[in-house]
Every structure is written in structure tokens, then in C-alpha cells.
Amino acid sequence: MIYLSCLILGVLFDLPYAQINSTNKDRHRVLNGGIIEVPVRNSSIEGSSTLKSITIFIDGQLLHPFIDTGAGWTLIPHLESFGSEACKKWSFGCISCKTSKCTTNKPKLLHVNYGICRAEFFVYDGLLEIQQHKIKNFRFGLMTSWKGCPAAHPPASIGLEPEWGHPGKKDHFVYQLVSAGAIDSAVASIALTRDTKLVTFGGGFRVPQVYFTSTSQDRWQVNMESLVVAGGGPSQYYPIDIYWYGKCKDFNLDALKDSTIGFGLQTSSVPYTARVRLSKLLFIVEEYCTFDLRATAEEQLDWDWLLGDAFFDSHYVQFFYDTKSIGLTERL
């Protein structure tokens, strides 16, 4: 569960604002086996499971982005769900910009496309405080208009990357945290059903290969190779959830070499299956296209997709953050 993107959105949902119930400390395991302690607050929203909240300040405004420990005991911010003390009238909060700062600094106007929807943001630099970290010149955005989808609104979020954007850019929320040393990496954890073969997955945007290896008779474990995001810096990982806009019958891999395509692993069947999500509007999945996968080029040549480097050498693949499979680990 996550998405952190263009900051400062007032979202018009009629769900109750998260109520803070208690304060405690929770332990989260880091990839190298070290243990860190992160103070969190237990929070809950009517109709959903209990989450936890970690304190973040943006230009002095107190935020409570919800987190979940997720697989591997990593931090998973619910990027679509956070609240500011000054914005309790909005179900999922908002962020405000001081009028003098937003006007006198002549901020850049940023246009963001969410499918057929279009949002405009004023962009400016501010101070982000998370845990013991104070990050100066952290880039934010303040939404000024929302067009094309009157019935839908993007979630409240921070950072300059839209949730359907291009992870890895310098303005992306997680990228900024990684660059500032506030977190060590973003990691994906996936549990798969048992199979008899070793499956390799990886590629695109210098994404590391993922090896699924059997750890018991009925479970699989995912091991991710290290990936450097920027010149010797910390690692950053992206999940397996990509969107292609169109119809299943029009989907042709060779014709889409330069297009954004996507798939998720279907864990309930053997062999593994790739599913292409098709969507016209934000948050609305219309149908799935299903393709078989093979582990090596020698196996079952009539299958649709090759899992591994051969596929990614010939196809452009865009990776997006998936809130259900990404976690954040703080630097020790």
C-alpha cells in the first residue's frame, strides 16, 4: 500500500478522518538483518483495517502518513492516506502552502496527467522532517486545478512524482528520501505458491533481477539483487505492477516494444501467469489480459512472454510503485 507523489492535495472523500488511538514503538527488520526502532501511532479508519502512523513535518505542518509493517517487516507508507493537523476537514488530509511563499517565489507550474485526467501544481522547495532527519530544499507541489475527471480525485500525497509517473526521477518522494540518506532503500517482498522450477524476473529502469527460490514445500521466497539508484548511492527497488491502456485483443508484444506494458504475478496457479491491467480512468481496472510465462528460452516456445533478460532487452518496461508490495527501510 503506497503512493507518494505530488504534494499537497485536498481530497474530496466523505470518509472519516483517521483517529489516533495510542502511541508505541514498533520494530522493523532491515535487509541486512539489523533492527531499528520506529515510533508509530496506532490509527484506524472506519471500514478499513488498523494502520499505524509515523510523524512527518512539512514546513512545520504536522502530518500522519499511515504505515504498515507489511512483508519483511519493512515500513509501508499509505501514500494516499495522510492527514495534516491544519486539514482535518479533508478525509485524507491536505497540505497547504503559505501564501507569501507560493506567490513571491514564483513557483514553477507542473502539469500532471492521470490517464485522461489532468492536474496542475505549483512547485516549491520546503523543509521535510521525518524521524531524526531534516531535509532542506525538499521539492513539493500544491494542486491548483483538477480537470477531466470530475468524479475522481487523486489522493493526498507528497513529493513531485504523480502515482502514475516515472519512478527514479530526482523529484520522486522516495528518491528524495534516498538521496538525503533518510531511508536506505525501497524493497519489494512477495510470497509465491510452490513450483518445481527456479524463476528469474527483472529488468527495466535498471531494476534488479528477482529470483524466486523454494524455501519449503508450499512457500517461495523472493531474493532481490542490489541495485544502485545513483552513482554508488543506496538501493531502490520497484514492484511488479504496470499499466497498459488499450484492449486485450489489440495487445501485441512486438508492436509495443516502445510502449508502457505491465503485469503482475498470479500466485494461485502453476505455471506463472502475466496479467496486463487495462484501465480508462484512474483506479478503474476494466479487464485483465492473461499471458503464459516461461522461465527459460528453451522451455515451451509457444508461451507468450519470456521471463528474464531476453524479454527486457527487447521491450521497454515501466515500473510503478505498488502500495501492496513496497516497503521503506530506514538507514541505520
N, C-alpha and C positions, 0 to 999 in steps of 0.2 A: 504494500500500500504506500505509494508515494508519487508525488509530483511536486517539484519546486521550480517555479518559473518566474515570469514577470511579476514583480511585487506590487502589492497594493491594489487589491480588488475588493469592492464591496459586493458580496454575492447575495442575490435576492432569493434565498430559500426560506421556507417557513418552518425549519426545524429548530428546536430549542437550542440555545447557546450551551456549550459544554459546561457542566458544573464540576468544580474541583472538590474532591471529597477528602483527600488526605495527602500527606507528604511522606515519602520514604526514600530509600536508596535501593537501587537495583543494580545487579552485577551483569556485565555484558562481556562475553568472551571475544577476544581479538584473534585474528587469524594466526598469529604466531604463538598462541597459547597463553599470552599474558592476560591478566584480569584488570579491568578498570571499573571504577565505581562512578555511576552517573546518577545524580539526584533527579528524581522524577515525581510528578504528581499523578495520582490516580484520577482519571477523568472519565466521564461517560456521557453519551448522547442517547436520547430516547430512541428506542428501536434499533440500537446497534450494540456491539459488544463493548466492554470496558476497555479503554485505552489508557495510555499514560502521557504525561505532558512534560516537556523539557523547556526550561526558560530561555528565551531569546529576547534581546533588546535590539530594536532598530531605531536609531536616532533617539534613544531614550524611551521609546514606546515598548511596553512590556507585551510580549507575545507568548502564547502557549501552544506551539505546534505539537500535535499528538504524536506519540511514538508507540511502536510495538516491538517486542523483542524479536519476533519472527524466527525463521530458521537460522541455526548457528548462533543464536543469542546476540545478534547484531541489532543496532538501532535502526528502526524503520520509521522515518517521519511520515505522517499522513499529510502530504503537501497540500492536499485540497482542503484540509481541515485545521485551521488555526485561528485563534482569536486575539485581538488586541484589547487592552483594558478600555481604550477610548472608543471601541467599535462594537459594544455589546448588542447594539440594536440589529446587527447583522448576524445571522445564524452561524456563519463560519468566519466571522470576524472581517476585518479590513485593516489596511494600513493607511495612514494619512501623511500628507506632506505639508510642512509648514509653508504657508502662502508666500512668505518672503523668499524662502529658499527656492520654491518651484518657479517663481516669476523672475527673480533677479538673476538667477544663474543661467537663464535662457536654456533650459534643458533640451536635449535632442528629442525629436518626436519619432517614436518607433511604431511601425505598423506590424501587426502580428496576425497571421491568418490561421484560424482554427477550422479547417475544412472550408466550408462556404462562408463561415463567419469571419468577421474582421474586427480587431480591437486596436485601439491607439493608446499609446502610453507616453507620458513624459518621463524621460530617463535622467537620473541624477545620482550622485555619489553620496553615501552616508556611512554612518558607523554601525557595524554589526557586532553585537556582543553575544557570544554563545559559550557557556561554561566559563573557563578562565581566559578565553580568547577574545581579544578586541581587534577587529579587522577594520582598518580605516579604508576609505575610498571604495567601499563595497557598493557595487552598482545596483540600483533599484529601478523600478518603474511604477508610475502612477497612472492607472487607467483613466482615460478621459472620454472614451466613447466605445460603444459596442454595437456593431451593425450586422445585419444579415440573418441573425437567428434570435428574434425577439423572445422566443420561449426558452432559450437556453442561455446560461451564463457560465463563463469559465470560473473555476474555483479560486478562492483567495489564495495567493501564492507569493513567494519572494524569489528574487533573482531575476535575471532578464531573459531566461530561455523559456519560451512557451512549451507547454507539455507535449505538443506535437512537433517540437522543433528539432534541433540538431545537437544532441549531447556532445560535449567535448569542447565547445567554444569557450573562450575565456569568460564570457558573461554568465555562463550557466551557474546556478546556485551552488551545486556540488563542486563544480570545477573551481569556483572561487574559494570554497572552504578548503579544498585540497591544496590549492596554490598557497593559501595563507597558513597551511600547516595545522588547521583546526581539526581536520579529520585525516586519517591515514589512507583510507580507501573506501570505495563503494563496492560492495560484494554481492553476488547473487548466490542463493542457496536453493537447490532444487532436489526433491526426493522423487525417484522414479521406481516404477514396478520392475520386477526381476526379468532379465533376459539372459541369453547364453552368450552374447557377443559383447565385445568392447565397442562402445560407440564414441566417436570423436565429433565434437561440434565446435565451430569457431569461425572467426573471420570478420571482415568489415570494420572500418574505423579502427584498425589495429586492435580489435577485440581479441582477447586471448582464446586459445583453444580450450575446450572443456572436455574432460574425459569422464565418462560415466563408468565407474567400476563397481562390481558387485561386492557388497560388504557382508551380506547374509543371504539366506535363501529367498527372502521376499523383499529385500530393500536394495536400493542403489545409492551410491554416494557420488556427489559431483566434486571434482577437484579442478581448480582453475589455476592456470599458469599465471605468473606475474606479468603485468602489463604496465609499462611506463607511459604516463599521460603526456608529460612534457619534460624533455631533457633531463633525465636522471631523477625526476620527481617521484612522488608516491604513485601507487597503482590506482586505477579506476576501472570498474567493470560495468558492463551494460547487460541488461536482461534479454530474453528472447521473446519479444513481442513487438511486431512491426505491422504497419497498416498499408494496404494497397487499395486504392479507390478504383472500382470498376465492377465488372460482373464475372462470376466464376467461369462462364463459357468463353469469356474473352481473355482468360488468363493464359499467357504463353511465356514460358521462362526465357526462351531465346530472344523474343521480341522485347522483353522487359529488362535487358541487361543494364540499362541506364536508368531504370525506374526504382522507386522505393517499393520493396516487397516485404512480406513478413510471414512469420509462422510461430506457432507455439508447439511444445511437445505434448502429445496426447499420452497420458500415462496409463490409461485403462486398457490398452490393447498392445499386443505384440504382433507384428513389428511396430516400430515407432511411426508416427504419422505427423505430417506437417499440415497445419491448418492456416489458411490465409483469411484474415479478417477483412470483410468488406463493409465500409461504412460511408453513409452520405452526410450524416450530421454528427456533431460531437457527442460522444457517449452512446451512440446508437449503432449496434452491430446488426447488420441486415442478414448476413448469411456467412457460412464458412465454406471455403473450398478445401477439399482434402486431397493430399498427395502422399504417396508412399515414399519412404526414405530407405536408402541402403547405406551400410556402414563403409563399404569399400567399392571401388570401381568394378571389381571383378564379380561382385555379387548381384544377381538378379538385374540384368541390364535393362529390363523393361520398366524398372521403377522410375519415378518421375524426378526425384531430387537426389543429388549426391551429397552426403553429409561430410563435410570436411573441406580441406583447402581447394580441391579441384572446383568445387561449386563456387567458392568465394573468389577464386581467381577470375572467374568469367561473369560474375554477377555482382552488381552494386547492391549492398545491403545496408539499410539504415536502421540503427538500433535506438530504441526509445526507452526511457525509464519506465519500469512497470512497478506500480506500488506494491504488488503482491510478491515480488521476488528480489527486491533490492534492499540492502541494509547499509548503514553507515557505521564505521568503526572509528573511534576517536584515537588520535595519536597518543601513545603512552609517554 
